[in-house]
Amino acid sequence: MALEFIVITNNPLVQEKFADELNVDYEDIPFRDVLCKVRDLIHKGHRLLTHPLSGSVKPHETPYKSVLVTTKPSQMDLGEVSIIENAIITADKFAEKFPNMPQSVKEDFQLIDCTLITSGIDAVLRR
């Protein structure tokens, strides 16, 4: 049986691509808020399936983030709590660079995030 997971995202391209086939929790919220949402789920016992700071794009360089977590909670994992808390601390170190980002650049960052999470989804589905 395949591992069940939720895609937590603020990326409209991820929502568009996967909403019909996967459990996608999409909200138009800032990058940091996506991490906080994931943190809250980790505290409830959900497990991280992708790293919250995956890829080479830093939190201050992109407004988009997608993270996979398990659908069903189990026992809270303190290592994963540490990972998500450190991701939030890292995101807090940087000021956002995109208040007036052109739409074409936003679309580029949406594609990068979508490509990264697609790779994560493929890896989870192969488990």
C-alpha positions as a printed Julia matrix, in Angstrom:
127×3 Matrix{Float64}:
  0.0    0.0     0.0
  1.35   3.41   -0.97
  2.21   5.92    1.72
 -0.51   8.54    2.01
  0.63  12.15    2.11
 -0.47  15.77    1.96
  1.16  18.4    -0.21
  1.34  21.61    1.85
  1.9   24.49   -0.58
  1.44  28.13   -1.42
  2.27  27.49   -5.07
 -0.72  27.82   -7.42
  1.06  25.74  -10.08
  1.37  22.8    -7.66
 -2.32  23.19   -6.8
 -3.23  23.24  -10.48
 -1.04  20.27  -11.39
 -1.91  17.91   -8.52
 -5.28  18.92   -7.03
 -7.24  16.32   -9.01
 -5.0   13.39   -8.09
 -3.39  14.16   -4.72
 -4.32  15.61   -1.34
 -3.16  19.22   -1.81
 -3.51  21.78    0.97
 -3.08  25.06   -0.91
 -3.21  28.51    0.64
 -2.04  31.83   -0.76
  0.24  32.55    2.2
  3.88  33.65    2.63
  6.77  31.16    2.5
  7.28  31.34    6.27
  3.61  30.59    6.93
  3.89  27.4     4.87
  6.73  26.33    7.16
  4.66  27.21   10.25
  1.74  25.18    8.92
  4.06  22.21    8.41
  5.51  22.73   11.91
  2.02  22.59   13.42
  1.38  19.28   11.64
  4.74  17.87   12.78
  3.83  18.81   16.36
  0.63  16.76   15.91
  2.66  13.72   14.83
  2.64  14.0    11.05
  5.98  13.04    9.48
  8.11  15.04    7.08
  8.52  13.33    3.73
 10.49  16.13    2.05
 12.93  18.57    3.6
 11.36  22.01    4.16
 14.41  23.74    2.63
 15.0   21.38   -0.28
 16.69  22.62   -3.43
 19.24  25.34   -3.95
 16.73  28.21   -3.89
 16.95  29.98   -0.54
 13.9   31.2     1.43
 14.67  34.84    0.67
 14.88  34.16   -3.07
 11.46  32.62   -3.69
  7.94  33.19   -2.4
  6.9   29.55   -3.04
  7.28  26.41   -0.96
  5.78  22.95   -1.11
  6.39  20.24    1.49
  5.12  16.66    1.78
  3.91  15.3     5.11
  2.12  12.1     6.02
 -1.66  12.17    6.04
 -2.0   10.27    9.29
 -0.26  11.42   12.45
  1.71   9.07   14.64
  4.12   9.81   17.46
  5.85  13.2    17.23
  9.45  12.9    16.03
 11.76  15.34   17.83
 14.3   15.2    15.01
 11.67  16.39   12.57
 10.54  19.08   15.0
 14.14  20.29   15.01
 14.32  20.25   11.2
 11.18  22.35   10.75
 12.03  24.73   13.59
 15.49  25.3    12.1
 13.93  25.87    8.68
 11.74  28.61   10.18
 14.75  30.16   11.92
 16.63  30.13    8.61
 13.7   31.74    6.8
 13.53  34.43    9.5
 17.16  35.39    8.88
 16.36  36.75    5.45
 14.22  39.65    4.3
 11.87  38.92    1.43
 13.15  40.18   -1.91
  9.92  39.93   -3.85
  7.3   42.53   -2.91
  7.08  43.72   -6.54
  8.26  40.62   -8.37
  7.21  40.56  -12.04
  4.69  37.85  -12.92
  7.15  36.15  -15.27
  9.64  35.75  -12.4
  6.9   34.43  -10.1
  6.04  31.85  -12.74
  9.7   30.8   -12.95
  9.81  30.28   -9.17
  6.5   28.39   -9.28
  8.0   26.05  -11.88
 11.15  25.5    -9.81
  9.13  24.64   -6.69
  6.76  22.45   -8.7
  9.7   20.55  -10.2
 11.25  19.99   -6.76
  8.01  18.73   -5.2
  7.26  16.53   -8.23
 10.6   14.83   -7.63
  9.68  14.39   -3.96
  6.28  12.97   -4.86
  7.86  10.52   -7.3
 10.33   9.38   -4.61
  7.56   8.86   -2.04
  5.4    6.94   -4.51
  8.32   4.58   -5.29
  8.72   3.63   -1.59
